[in-house]
Amino acid sequence: MGEETLVAMPLAPPHHHHHHAHLPALPHLAAPPPPPPPPAETELTEQREEEVPVDDVVEASADVPRREEGLVVDGGEDVYYARRMLQGVVLRPPPHLPQPEAPPGLTRALSAPAPDGYVEEEEEQRPVERSASVNSAASAVVVDVASIGRFFRDRRDVLSSAITRRISSLKEASSSPPPPVGMDTYGVQEIHLPNVKVTVRLKDAIEADAEEDDAVGGGGDDGYSFSGSHIKGRVSFFSRSGCRDCAAVRAFFRQSALPYVEINLDVFPEREAEFASRAGASARVPQIFLNEKLLGGLVVLNSLRNSGEFERRVRDLAGRRCPDTAPRVPVYGFDNDPGKEGGDREDAMVGIVRVLRHRLPIQDRIVRLKLVKNCFSGADMVDGIVNHLECSRKKAVEIGRELARKHFIHHVFRENDFEDGSQNLYRFLEHDPAIPKYYNFIRGATNDGEPKLAAAIGQRMTKIMVAILEAYASDDRRHLDYSRIAASEEFRRYANMVQELQRVDMSALPAEERLPFFLNLHNAMAIHAVVRVGQPGAIDRRSSFSNFQYVVGGHPYSLATIRNGILRSNRRQPYTIAKPFGSSDKRLELVQGKVNPLVHFGLCDATRSSPIVRFFSTQGVEPELRHAAREFFLNGGVEIDLESRTVHLTRIIKWYSVDFGQDRETLKWILNYLDPTKAGLLTHLLNDGGAINISYLNYDWSLNV
């Protein structure tokens, strides 16, 4: 490995006749003078120099330097390199390109003299430094494939023999009473080799761990302390949203740190048949299963807990793996969702709609000094319907009005349902320029299914959101785990379900059901906004309440629109001038006739100072709102300082003071929702005739996580 290697090729035969044209050499093309000869040359090197014919030396002009090796560069550097390659000399790349590096142990070949600007090292053989600059001079190398192969074979043999010796010594030491140094009590040893870390675990230790898993899995003196790593079986139970018995079972499992799987039949209605076959047609939730075996409901659970039998059964469960016959775990995206996978019928008008989407001349137009995008005229649609169905224009207009009533199309300024003529402009619902703000559109597509009743959609939305709170919120509903909500199957189904709101007929929703519908829709949208957009900053906080929108019944609704337009009877948002709805807005048909101040304590905006998130029933919305107000004031919504005669109120009352009245009227209204202690203090301040100071608490805008 220390020998010098030379790559040599046969030299071209010498020329005895000179036919070279003597051109004046340019300075930058002149061949550089050769470097001084090394102190000691091998016989092969001397022989090579002697073989260079003298006849190849051409007399050049004064500005062309001579070469000792007999090469004259008449055509520049290209000729120089070509001639040197024919002589078998290995040349380096130019200095501005990466230089080759030889692996340790490879020999270096002598190179020929280089042109001007190329510096060649004439030092003893040594490995190339990794930290050397790319532009620094490096010795040219010849890659010896055989040497590389020997190098890797040697390293492989060394590594294999070292591992074999260590494993052999490990087996011998494991049979002796004292454990070897470096081995833990679990039979694991780490072997450290140069640049290699090998971990060896004995088969006996693996089998011992398996026996330990088959034995008792956890437990403690003061109750259950199970963990998922020790229980091979599965504890599961069927439930429904808002079920008190289900909540008690869920609380017991959480308190016991017992892993469980909950199958909510309101979220997974396709599991109803499985539940009936396993628990019986007349069975009611909750029903608990240990692997595939039915345990029973809450009464059975309490009886087994009191006798200690439940703990014994769970410990037996810890050593048995869950069979395939047990209730399966809901899997994100893989469980059949009857509402989205073949369960919906297509709308009867969807056939003509698909034809018109492809045939109508949809383009941008300028109307009333405004650029209106993605629109077509009423005359264009009538012509398209007449040509496709071969009907009269009157019949085509009726079809167009039906499409508008079902919210497939709408007027660009929402001024009429549908009229014939070139001045009336319309667009398809999915072509609205504000589609990026509509978060109940998935991939910008319209739901073409037959519209469902708004009341039915609202009930299913409420059940799914209650199930989300029960699974991913704290018991007091003050803290939500948004990351787990975003990854849950419940939220995926919610996101699919709200697409059905796009073309729902809101006029068919009974007046008494509109209040709980929009309260629940607001709170669900607030959770959806945090999951999809995140927490807004201090600057864009106000715009976030307006930018996150759903399309409901063909019209856009934001969090601000629902609160101020629908629930507050179209009153101005704080610190704004315009009302949410104009005089001709069709959404005015849905606003509440009278403002109920209690709605402010039923709306959650996903902040810590707002009321907790909750969802309301259709029949009991009024008592539920009163309970929400009492709970809010009980947990820091109002503070009374008798000495300074000051009442500290939430800023919600300041922002929406027009809904509560004057100061004393507001205090009298609050009096109905205070606990006895605070109610007594406030009554004393109101009746003694003195002045009362009102201040407002700071609002915590941080996320309720």
C-alpha positions as CSV (number, residue, x, y, z in Angstrom):
1,M,0.0,0.0,0.0
2,G,3.0,2.3,0.3
3,E,4.2,1.8,-3.3
4,E,3.6,4.5,-5.9
5,T,1.4,3.4,-8.8
6,L,1.8,4.7,-12.3
7,V,-0.7,4.4,-15.1
8,A,1.1,4.4,-18.4
9,M,0.0,4.0,-22.0
10,P,2.0,3.5,-25.2
11,L,3.4,6.7,-26.6
12,A,2.5,7.8,-30.1
13,P,5.3,7.2,-32.7
14,P,7.7,10.0,-33.1
15,H,7.2,12.4,-36.1
16,H,10.3,13.2,-38.2
17,H,8.6,15.8,-40.4
18,H,7.3,19.1,-39.1
19,H,4.0,20.3,-40.6
20,H,3.1,22.6,-37.7
21,A,2.1,26.1,-38.5
22,H,4.0,28.6,-36.4
23,L,1.3,30.8,-34.9
24,P,2.0,33.5,-32.4
25,A,1.2,32.0,-29.0
26,L,-1.1,34.0,-26.7
27,P,0.1,34.5,-23.2
28,H,-3.0,33.0,-21.6
29,L,-2.6,29.9,-23.8
30,A,1.0,29.4,-23.4
31,A,2.0,26.1,-21.7
32,P,3.5,26.8,-18.2
33,P,7.0,25.7,-17.5
34,P,7.4,22.3,-15.8
35,P,8.0,22.1,-12.1
36,P,11.4,21.2,-10.8
37,P,12.1,17.4,-10.9
38,P,11.6,15.6,-7.6
39,P,14.8,14.6,-5.7
40,A,14.4,11.0,-6.4
41,E,12.7,9.4,-9.4
42,T,12.1,5.7,-10.0
43,E,13.5,3.9,-12.9
44,L,10.2,3.8,-14.6
45,T,9.8,7.5,-14.4
46,E,13.3,8.1,-15.9
47,Q,12.6,5.6,-18.6
48,R,9.4,7.4,-19.5
49,E,11.1,10.7,-19.8
50,E,13.8,9.2,-22.1
51,E,11.1,7.8,-24.4
52,V,9.7,11.2,-25.2
53,P,11.1,12.0,-28.7
54,V,13.0,15.2,-29.1
55,D,11.6,15.6,-32.6
56,D,8.3,16.6,-31.1
57,V,9.7,19.7,-29.7
58,V,8.7,22.7,-31.9
59,E,10.6,25.9,-32.0
60,A,8.1,28.5,-30.9
61,S,8.3,32.2,-30.8
62,A,9.8,34.0,-27.9
63,D,6.6,34.2,-26.0
64,V,5.8,30.5,-26.1
65,P,7.8,28.7,-23.4
66,R,9.5,25.3,-24.1
67,R,8.7,22.1,-22.2
68,E,11.2,19.6,-21.1
69,E,8.9,16.8,-22.1
70,G,8.7,18.0,-25.6
71,L,5.1,19.3,-25.9
72,V,4.3,22.6,-27.6
73,V,0.8,24.0,-27.2
74,D,0.0,25.4,-30.6
75,G,-3.8,25.1,-30.2
76,G,-4.1,26.2,-26.6
77,E,-4.8,24.2,-23.5
78,D,-7.2,21.7,-25.3
79,V,-4.3,20.4,-27.4
80,Y,-2.1,20.3,-24.3
81,Y,-4.6,18.1,-22.4
82,A,-5.3,15.9,-25.4
83,R,-1.6,15.2,-26.0
84,R,-1.0,14.5,-22.3
85,M,-3.9,12.0,-22.2
86,L,-2.5,10.2,-25.2
87,Q,0.7,9.8,-23.3
88,G,-1.1,8.0,-20.5
89,V,-0.8,10.8,-17.9
90,V,-3.7,11.0,-15.4
91,L,-4.7,14.7,-15.1
92,R,-6.6,16.5,-12.3
93,P,-9.8,18.5,-12.7
94,P,-9.3,22.3,-12.9
95,P,-8.9,23.9,-9.5
96,H,-12.4,25.5,-9.5
97,L,-14.0,22.0,-9.6
98,P,-14.1,19.5,-6.6
99,Q,-10.9,17.6,-6.3
100,P,-10.8,13.8,-5.9
101,E,-10.0,12.4,-2.5
102,A,-8.3,9.1,-2.0
103,P,-9.5,6.6,0.7
104,P,-6.8,5.9,3.3
105,G,-4.4,3.3,2.1
106,L,-4.6,4.0,-1.6
107,T,-1.5,4.9,-3.5
108,R,-0.9,8.1,-5.4
109,A,0.1,8.2,-9.0
110,L,2.6,10.7,-10.3
111,S,1.0,13.2,-12.6
112,A,2.4,15.2,-15.5
113,P,3.2,18.8,-15.2
114,A,0.1,21.0,-15.3
115,P,-0.6,24.2,-17.2
116,D,-0.2,27.7,-15.8
117,G,-2.3,28.4,-12.7
118,Y,-2.3,24.7,-11.6
119,V,-0.2,24.0,-8.5
120,E,0.8,20.5,-7.8
121,E,1.9,19.2,-4.4
122,E,5.2,17.3,-4.4
123,E,5.0,15.9,-0.8
124,E,5.1,12.6,0.7
125,Q,2.0,10.4,0.3
126,R,-0.7,11.1,2.9
127,P,-4.5,11.0,3.1
128,V,-6.4,14.1,1.8
129,E,-7.6,16.3,4.7
130,R,-11.5,16.5,4.8
131,S,-11.3,20.1,6.0
132,A,-9.2,21.2,3.0
133,S,-10.8,23.9,0.8
134,V,-12.2,23.0,-2.5
135,N,-10.0,25.5,-4.2
136,S,-6.9,24.3,-2.5
137,A,-4.5,22.1,-4.4
138,A,-4.9,18.4,-3.9
139,S,-3.0,15.5,-5.3
140,A,-4.5,13.6,-8.2
141,V,-5.4,10.0,-7.3
142,V,-6.1,6.8,-9.1
143,V,-9.0,4.8,-7.6
144,D,-7.9,1.2,-7.1
145,V,-11.1,-0.9,-7.1
146,A,-9.3,-3.9,-5.7
147,S,-8.0,-1.9,-2.8
148,I,-11.4,-0.6,-2.0
149,G,-12.9,-4.1,-2.0
150,R,-10.2,-5.4,0.3
151,F,-10.8,-2.5,2.7
152,F,-14.5,-3.2,3.1
153,R,-13.9,-7.0,3.4
154,D,-11.4,-6.4,6.1
155,R,-13.8,-4.1,8.0
156,R,-16.7,-6.6,7.6
157,D,-14.6,-9.4,9.0
158,V,-13.4,-7.4,12.0
159,L,-17.0,-6.3,12.8
160,S,-18.4,-9.9,12.4
161,S,-15.7,-11.4,14.6
162,A,-16.1,-8.8,17.3
163,I,-19.9,-9.3,17.5
164,T,-19.5,-13.1,17.6
165,R,-17.0,-12.9,20.4
166,R,-19.2,-10.6,22.4
167,I,-22.3,-12.7,22.0
168,S,-20.4,-15.8,22.9
169,S,-19.0,-14.2,26.1
170,L,-22.5,-12.9,26.9
171,K,-24.0,-16.4,26.7
172,E,-21.3,-17.8,29.0
173,A,-21.7,-15.0,31.5
174,S,-25.5,-15.3,31.6
175,S,-25.3,-18.8,33.1
176,S,-23.1,-17.6,36.0
177,P,-24.8,-16.3,39.2
178,P,-23.5,-12.7,39.0
179,P,-24.6,-10.7,36.0
180,P,-21.8,-9.4,33.8
181,V,-20.8,-5.8,33.7
182,G,-22.9,-3.8,31.3
183,M,-25.9,-6.1,31.5
184,D,-29.1,-5.0,33.2
185,T,-31.6,-7.3,35.0
186,Y,-33.6,-7.7,31.9
187,G,-30.9,-9.5,29.9
188,V,-30.1,-6.5,27.7
189,Q,-26.5,-5.6,26.9
190,E,-25.1,-2.9,24.6
191,I,-22.0,-3.7,22.6
192,H,-20.1,-0.6,21.5
193,L,-17.9,-0.9,18.4
194,P,-16.3,2.0,16.4
195,N,-19.3,3.8,14.8
196,V,-21.5,0.8,15.6
197,K,-23.9,0.2,18.5
198,V,-25.3,-3.3,18.9
199,T,-28.0,-4.2,21.4
200,V,-28.4,-7.9,22.3
201,R,-31.4,-9.3,24.3
202,L,-31.4,-12.9,25.4
203,K,-34.2,-15.2,24.5
204,D,-34.8,-16.1,28.1
205,A,-35.4,-12.5,29.0
206,I,-37.9,-12.1,26.2
207,E,-39.8,-15.1,27.4
208,A,-39.7,-13.8,31.0
209,D,-41.3,-10.6,29.9
210,A,-44.0,-12.5,28.0
211,E,-44.8,-14.5,31.2
212,E,-45.0,-11.3,33.2
213,D,-47.5,-9.9,30.7
214,D,-49.6,-13.0,31.1
215,A,-49.6,-12.6,34.8
216,V,-51.4,-9.9,36.8
217,G,-51.4,-6.6,34.9
218,G,-51.2,-3.7,37.3
219,G,-53.2,-2.8,40.4
220,G,-52.6,-1.1,43.7
221,D,-53.8,-0.9,47.2
222,D,-56.1,2.1,46.7
223,G,-58.0,1.2,43.6
224,Y,-57.3,0.4,39.9
225,S,-54.1,1.6,38.4
226,F,-54.2,-0.1,35.0
227,S,-52.3,1.0,32.0
228,G,-52.6,0.2,28.3
229,S,-49.3,-1.6,28.2
230,H,-50.4,-4.3,30.8
231,I,-53.9,-5.0,29.5
232,K,-54.0,-7.3,26.5
233,G,-57.8,-7.4,26.4
234,R,-60.3,-4.7,25.6
235,V,-62.9,-2.9,27.7
236,S,-65.6,-1.3,25.6
237,F,-69.1,0.0,26.0
238,F,-71.9,1.3,23.9
239,S,-73.3,4.8,24.7
240,R,-75.4,7.7,23.5
241,S,-74.9,11.5,23.7
242,G,-76.2,13.1,26.8
243,C,-76.8,9.9,28.7
244,R,-76.2,10.2,32.4
245,D,-75.6,6.6,33.0
246,C,-73.0,6.6,30.2
247,A,-71.4,9.6,31.7
248,A,-71.1,7.7,35.1
249,V,-69.5,4.7,33.4
250,R,-67.1,7.0,31.5
251,A,-66.1,8.8,34.7
252,F,-65.4,5.6,36.5
253,F,-63.1,4.3,33.7
254,R,-61.2,7.6,33.6
255,Q,-60.9,7.7,37.4
256,S,-59.6,4.1,37.4
257,A,-57.1,4.8,34.6
258,L,-58.6,1.9,32.8
259,P,-58.3,2.0,29.0
260,Y,-61.6,1.7,27.3
261,V,-63.3,2.1,23.9
262,E,-66.6,4.0,23.6
263,I,-68.9,3.4,20.7
264,N,-71.5,6.2,20.6
265,L,-74.6,5.1,18.7
266,D,-75.5,8.7,17.9
267,V,-72.2,9.1,16.1
268,F,-72.1,5.6,14.7
269,P,-75.8,4.8,13.9
270,E,-74.7,1.9,11.7
271,R,-73.7,0.0,14.8
272,E,-77.3,-0.1,16.1
273,A,-77.8,-3.6,14.6
274,E,-74.6,-4.9,16.2
275,F,-75.6,-3.5,19.6
276,A,-79.1,-5.2,19.4
277,S,-77.5,-8.5,18.4
278,R,-75.0,-8.4,21.2
279,A,-77.0,-7.0,24.1
280,G,-80.6,-7.7,23.0
281,A,-83.3,-5.8,21.1
282,S,-84.7,-4.3,24.3
283,A,-81.3,-3.4,25.9
284,R,-80.5,0.3,26.7
285,V,-77.2,2.0,26.9
286,P,-74.7,1.8,28.5
287,Q,-73.7,-1.8,27.9
288,I,-70.2,-2.8,28.9
289,F,-68.2,-5.6,27.2
290,L,-65.0,-7.3,28.5
291,N,-63.5,-8.6,25.2
292,E,-66.4,-10.3,23.5
293,K,-68.4,-11.0,26.7
294,L,-71.2,-8.8,27.8
295,L,-70.9,-7.5,31.4
296,G,-74.0,-5.4,31.6
297,G,-75.1,-1.8,32.4
298,L,-74.4,0.7,35.2
299,V,-76.3,-1.3,37.8
300,V,-74.2,-4.4,37.1
301,L,-71.0,-2.4,37.1
302,N,-71.8,-0.9,40.6
303,S,-72.7,-4.3,42.0
304,L,-69.4,-5.9,40.7
305,R,-67.4,-3.0,42.0
306,N,-68.8,-3.3,45.5
307,S,-68.1,-7.0,45.6
308,G,-64.6,-6.7,44.1
309,E,-65.6,-9.0,41.3
310,F,-65.0,-6.4,38.6
311,E,-61.4,-6.0,39.6
312,R,-60.9,-9.8,39.4
313,R,-62.5,-9.9,35.9
314,V,-60.4,-7.1,34.6
315,R,-57.2,-8.7,35.9
316,D,-58.2,-11.9,34.2
317,L,-58.8,-9.8,31.1
318,A,-55.2,-8.4,31.3
319,G,-53.7,-11.7,30.4
320,R,-56.0,-12.6,27.4
321,R,-55.7,-10.9,24.1
322,C,-58.9,-9.5,22.6
323,P,-60.4,-11.9,20.0
324,D,-61.8,-10.7,16.7
325,T,-65.3,-11.4,17.9
326,A,-65.2,-8.5,20.4
327,P,-66.8,-5.1,19.4
328,R,-64.4,-3.5,17.0
329,V,-62.8,-0.1,17.6
330,P,-64.1,2.7,15.4
331,V,-61.3,3.6,12.9
332,Y,-60.9,7.1,11.5
333,G,-62.1,7.3,7.9
334,F,-62.8,3.5,7.6
335,D,-66.2,3.1,9.3
336,N,-69.2,3.3,7.1
337,D,-70.8,6.7,7.3
338,P,-74.4,6.2,6.1
339,G,-74.8,9.9,5.5
340,K,-71.9,10.1,3.0
341,E,-71.4,6.7,1.5
342,G,-74.5,5.8,-0.5
343,G,-77.0,6.8,2.2
344,D,-78.2,10.0,0.4
345,R,-80.4,10.3,-2.6
346,E,-79.4,12.7,-5.4
347,D,-81.6,15.7,-5.9
348,A,-84.1,15.2,-8.7
349,M,-82.8,18.4,-10.4
350,V,-79.2,17.4,-10.4
351,G,-79.3,16.0,-13.9
352,I,-80.2,19.3,-15.6
353,V,-77.8,21.1,-13.2
354,R,-74.8,19.0,-14.4
355,V,-75.7,19.8,-18.1
356,L,-76.0,23.5,-17.4
357,R,-72.7,23.6,-15.5
358,H,-70.9,22.5,-18.7
359,R,-73.0,24.4,-21.3
360,L,-73.6,27.8,-19.9
361,P,-71.2,30.6,-20.8
362,I,-69.8,31.4,-17.4
363,Q,-67.6,34.5,-17.4
364,D,-66.8,37.7,-15.6
365,R,-68.8,40.8,-16.3
366,I,-68.9,44.4,-15.2
367,V,-72.2,45.5,-13.8
368,R,-72.9,48.7,-11.8
369,L,-69.3,49.6,-12.0
370,K,-68.5,46.3,-10.3
371,L,-66.6,43.2,-11.5
372,V,-68.9,40.3,-11.1
373,K,-67.1,36.9,-11.4
374,N,-68.3,33.5,-12.6
375,C,-71.8,34.5,-13.7
376,F,-74.3,33.9,-16.5
377,S,-77.4,35.7,-17.6
378,G,-81.0,34.5,-17.1
379,A,-81.4,34.4,-20.8
380,D,-78.4,32.1,-21.2
381,M,-79.9,29.7,-18.7
382,V,-83.3,29.7,-20.3
383,D,-81.8,29.0,-23.7
384,G,-79.8,26.1,-22.3
385,I,-82.8,24.6,-20.7
386,V,-84.9,25.0,-23.8
387,N,-82.2,23.4,-26.0
388,H,-81.7,20.5,-23.6
389,L,-85.3,19.7,-22.7
390,E,-87.0,21.0,-25.8
391,C,-89.5,22.9,-23.8
392,S,-91.1,26.4,-23.9
393,R,-89.3,29.4,-22.4
394,K,-92.1,29.7,-19.8
395,K,-91.4,26.1,-18.6
396,A,-87.7,26.9,-18.7
397,V,-88.2,29.9,-16.4
398,E,-90.1,27.7,-13.9
399,I,-87.3,25.2,-13.9
400,G,-84.8,28.1,-13.3
401,R,-86.9,29.3,-10.3
402,E,-86.9,25.7,-8.9
403,L,-83.1,25.6,-9.2
404,A,-82.9,28.9,-7.3
405,R,-85.4,27.7,-4.6
406,K,-83.2,24.6,-4.1
407,H,-80.1,26.9,-3.9
408,F,-78.3,25.5,-6.9
409,I,-78.0,29.0,-8.3
410,H,-78.6,32.5,-6.8
411,H,-78.6,36.1,-8.1
412,V,-75.2,37.8,-7.9
413,F,-76.7,40.5,-5.8
414,R,-79.4,38.2,-4.3
415,E,-82.2,40.5,-5.6
416,N,-84.6,37.9,-7.0
417,D,-85.1,34.2,-7.3
418,F,-84.9,33.9,-11.1
419,E,-86.0,35.9,-14.1
420,D,-85.4,35.7,-17.8
421,G,-83.3,38.4,-19.5
422,S,-79.8,39.4,-20.2
423,Q,-79.6,41.9,-17.4
424,N,-80.3,39.4,-14.7
425,L,-77.0,37.7,-13.7
426,Y,-76.7,34.5,-11.7
427,R,-74.1,32.1,-10.6
428,F,-73.9,28.6,-9.3
429,L,-73.4,28.2,-5.6
430,E,-70.0,26.6,-5.9
431,H,-68.8,29.5,-8.1
432,D,-69.2,32.1,-5.4
433,P,-65.8,34.0,-5.0
434,A,-66.1,33.7,-1.2
435,I,-65.9,29.9,-1.4
436,P,-62.5,29.9,0.5
437,K,-64.3,31.4,3.5
438,Y,-67.0,28.7,3.4
439,Y,-65.7,25.9,5.6
440,N,-68.6,23.6,5.1
441,F,-67.5,23.2,1.5
442,I,-65.1,20.3,1.0
443,R,-62.8,20.7,-2.0
444,G,-65.2,23.5,-3.2
445,A,-68.0,21.0,-4.3
446,T,-71.7,21.5,-3.7
447,N,-73.7,18.9,-2.0
448,D,-76.0,17.5,-4.8
449,G,-78.0,15.3,-2.5
450,E,-81.7,15.8,-1.8
451,P,-81.9,18.5,0.9
452,K,-82.8,17.2,4.4
453,L,-84.9,19.0,7.0
454,A,-83.0,21.7,8.9
455,A,-84.4,20.3,12.2
456,A,-83.0,16.8,11.5
457,I,-79.6,18.2,10.6
458,G,-79.6,20.3,13.7
459,Q,-80.4,17.4,15.9
460,R,-77.6,15.2,14.5
461,M,-75.2,18.1,14.7
462,T,-76.0,18.5,18.4
463,K,-75.6,14.8,19.1
464,I,-72.2,14.6,17.4
465,M,-70.9,17.8,19.1
466,V,-72.1,16.6,22.6
467,A,-70.2,13.3,21.9
468,I,-67.1,15.3,21.1
469,L,-67.4,17.3,24.4
470,E,-67.9,14.1,26.4
471,A,-64.8,12.5,24.9
472,Y,-62.4,15.4,24.5
473,A,-63.4,18.1,27.0
474,S,-62.8,18.4,30.7
475,D,-65.8,17.5,33.0
476,D,-66.6,21.2,33.6
477,R,-66.3,21.9,29.8
478,R,-63.8,24.7,30.4
479,H,-60.9,23.0,28.6
480,L,-61.0,21.3,25.2
481,D,-58.4,19.1,23.6
482,Y,-58.5,20.5,20.0
483,S,-55.7,18.3,18.7
484,R,-57.6,15.1,19.6
485,I,-60.8,16.6,18.3
486,A,-59.2,17.3,15.0
487,A,-58.0,13.7,14.7
488,S,-61.2,12.1,15.8
489,E,-63.7,10.1,13.8
490,E,-66.5,12.2,15.4
491,F,-65.2,15.4,14.1
492,R,-64.7,13.9,10.6
493,R,-68.3,12.9,10.6
494,Y,-69.3,16.4,11.8
495,A,-67.3,18.0,8.9
496,N,-69.1,15.8,6.4
497,M,-72.5,16.3,7.9
498,V,-72.4,20.2,7.8
499,Q,-72.1,20.0,4.0
500,E,-75.8,19.2,4.1
501,L,-76.5,22.7,5.4
502,Q,-75.5,24.2,2.0
503,R,-78.9,23.8,0.4
504,V,-81.2,23.2,3.3
505,D,-84.6,24.9,3.3
506,M,-84.4,27.2,6.4
507,S,-87.9,28.5,5.8
508,A,-89.2,25.1,6.9
509,L,-87.5,25.3,10.3
510,P,-90.2,26.1,13.0
511,A,-89.8,29.4,14.7
512,E,-89.4,27.8,18.2
513,E,-86.5,25.7,17.0
514,R,-84.5,28.5,15.4
515,L,-83.0,29.7,18.7
516,P,-81.4,26.4,19.7
517,F,-80.5,25.7,16.1
518,F,-78.4,28.9,15.8
519,L,-77.0,28.7,19.3
520,N,-75.7,25.2,18.6
521,L,-74.5,26.2,15.1
522,H,-72.5,29.1,16.5
523,N,-70.7,27.0,19.2
524,A,-70.0,24.2,16.7
525,M,-68.5,26.7,14.3
526,A,-66.3,28.1,17.0
527,I,-64.8,24.7,17.6
528,H,-64.4,24.1,13.9
529,A,-62.7,27.5,13.5
530,V,-60.1,26.7,16.1
531,V,-59.5,23.2,14.6
532,R,-59.1,24.5,11.0
533,V,-57.8,28.0,11.4
534,G,-56.3,28.2,14.9
535,Q,-56.5,30.9,17.5
536,P,-56.6,34.4,16.0
537,G,-54.1,37.0,17.0
538,A,-54.9,40.3,18.7
539,I,-55.0,42.2,15.4
540,D,-57.1,39.8,13.3
541,R,-59.4,38.8,16.2
542,R,-62.3,40.8,15.0
543,S,-62.0,39.7,11.4
544,S,-61.9,36.1,12.5
545,F,-65.5,36.3,13.7
546,S,-66.5,37.4,10.2
547,N,-64.2,35.4,7.9
548,F,-65.0,31.9,9.2
549,Q,-68.3,31.1,7.5
550,Y,-70.8,28.4,6.6
551,V,-73.3,28.4,3.8
552,V,-76.7,27.6,5.3
553,G,-79.6,27.5,3.0
554,G,-77.7,29.2,0.2
555,H,-76.6,32.1,2.3
556,P,-73.3,32.8,4.2
557,Y,-73.3,32.9,8.0
558,S,-70.3,33.8,10.1
559,L,-70.0,33.8,13.9
560,A,-70.7,37.6,14.0
561,T,-73.7,37.2,11.6
562,I,-75.3,34.5,13.8
563,R,-74.8,36.5,17.1
564,N,-75.6,40.0,15.9
565,G,-77.9,39.3,12.9
566,I,-79.9,36.3,14.0
567,L,-79.8,36.1,17.8
568,R,-79.7,39.9,18.5
569,S,-82.4,40.8,15.9
570,N,-80.0,42.4,13.4
571,R,-78.3,44.8,15.8
572,R,-75.0,46.4,15.1
573,Q,-71.8,44.6,16.2
574,P,-69.9,46.5,18.9
575,Y,-67.8,49.3,17.4
576,T,-69.3,49.1,13.9
577,I,-71.8,51.2,12.0
578,A,-73.6,48.9,9.6
579,K,-76.1,46.3,10.5
580,P,-75.4,42.6,9.5
581,F,-78.4,42.4,7.2
582,G,-79.7,44.9,4.7
583,S,-83.4,45.8,4.2
584,S,-83.8,43.3,1.4
585,D,-81.8,40.4,2.8
586,K,-83.8,37.2,3.0
587,R,-82.0,36.2,6.1
588,L,-84.2,38.7,8.0
589,E,-86.9,36.1,7.9
590,L,-84.9,34.1,10.4
591,V,-84.0,36.7,13.0
592,Q,-85.4,36.6,16.5
593,G,-88.3,38.9,17.1
594,K,-87.1,40.1,20.5
595,V,-83.6,40.2,21.9
596,N,-83.1,37.8,24.8
597,P,-80.0,38.9,26.8
598,L,-79.5,35.3,28.0
599,V,-78.2,34.3,24.6
600,H,-74.8,36.0,25.4
601,F,-74.3,33.3,28.1
602,G,-75.1,30.5,25.8
603,L,-72.5,31.5,23.1
604,C,-68.9,30.4,23.4
605,D,-66.1,32.0,21.4
606,A,-63.4,29.4,22.4
607,T,-61.8,31.8,24.9
608,R,-61.2,31.4,28.6
609,S,-63.4,34.4,29.6
610,S,-66.4,33.4,27.5
611,P,-69.2,31.1,28.8
612,I,-68.3,27.4,28.6
613,V,-69.2,25.6,25.4
614,R,-72.6,23.8,25.6
615,F,-75.3,22.6,23.2
616,F,-79.0,23.1,23.8
617,S,-82.1,21.0,23.4
618,T,-85.1,22.0,21.3
619,Q,-87.6,21.7,24.1
620,G,-85.7,23.1,27.1
621,V,-83.6,25.9,25.6
622,E,-85.1,28.7,27.9
623,P,-84.3,26.9,31.2
624,E,-81.0,25.8,29.9
625,L,-80.1,29.4,29.0
626,R,-81.0,30.5,32.6
627,H,-78.9,27.8,34.0
628,A,-76.0,28.9,31.8
629,A,-76.3,32.4,33.0
630,R,-76.3,31.3,36.7
631,E,-73.3,29.1,36.2
632,F,-71.4,32.0,34.4
633,F,-72.0,34.5,37.2
634,L,-71.2,31.9,39.8
635,N,-67.7,31.2,38.3
636,G,-66.3,34.8,38.2
637,G,-68.7,36.6,35.9
638,V,-69.5,39.2,38.6
639,E,-67.7,40.3,41.8
640,I,-69.1,42.7,44.4
641,D,-66.9,44.9,46.7
642,L,-69.2,46.1,49.5
643,E,-66.6,48.5,51.0
644,S,-65.9,50.4,47.8
645,R,-69.5,50.0,46.6
646,T,-68.2,48.6,43.3
647,V,-69.7,45.9,41.1
648,H,-67.2,44.2,38.8
649,L,-69.0,42.9,35.7
650,T,-67.9,40.9,32.7
651,R,-67.0,42.9,29.6
652,I,-69.7,41.0,27.7
653,I,-72.2,43.3,29.4
654,K,-70.2,46.4,28.4
655,W,-69.9,45.4,24.8
656,Y,-73.6,44.5,24.5
657,S,-75.0,47.1,26.9
658,V,-77.8,48.0,24.6
659,D,-79.2,44.5,25.2
660,F,-79.2,44.8,29.0
661,G,-80.3,48.4,29.5
662,Q,-79.0,51.2,31.8
663,D,-76.7,50.5,34.7
664,R,-79.3,50.0,37.5
665,E,-81.5,48.0,35.1
666,T,-78.6,45.8,34.3
667,L,-77.9,45.2,38.0
668,K,-81.5,44.3,38.7
669,W,-81.5,41.9,35.8
670,I,-78.3,40.2,37.0
671,L,-79.8,39.9,40.5
672,N,-82.0,37.0,39.2
673,Y,-79.0,34.8,38.4
674,L,-76.7,35.3,41.4
675,D,-76.1,32.9,44.2
676,P,-77.6,33.9,47.6
677,T,-74.5,35.6,49.0
678,K,-73.8,37.8,46.0
679,A,-77.5,38.5,45.6
680,G,-77.7,39.7,49.2
681,L,-74.8,42.1,48.8
682,L,-76.1,43.5,45.5
683,T,-79.6,43.9,47.0
684,H,-78.1,45.9,49.9
685,L,-76.3,48.2,47.5
686,L,-79.4,48.7,45.4
687,N,-81.7,49.5,48.3
688,D,-79.6,51.8,50.5
689,G,-79.9,54.7,48.0
690,G,-76.2,55.3,47.6
691,A,-74.2,55.5,44.4
692,I,-72.9,52.2,42.9
693,N,-69.7,52.1,40.9
694,I,-69.5,49.6,38.0
695,S,-66.2,48.4,36.6
696,Y,-65.5,45.7,34.0
697,L,-63.2,42.8,34.4
698,N,-60.3,42.1,32.0
699,Y,-61.2,39.7,29.3
700,D,-58.9,36.7,28.8
701,W,-58.6,36.0,25.0
702,S,-56.4,33.0,25.4
703,L,-57.7,29.7,24.0
704,N,-59.8,27.4,26.3
705,V,-57.4,24.5,26.2
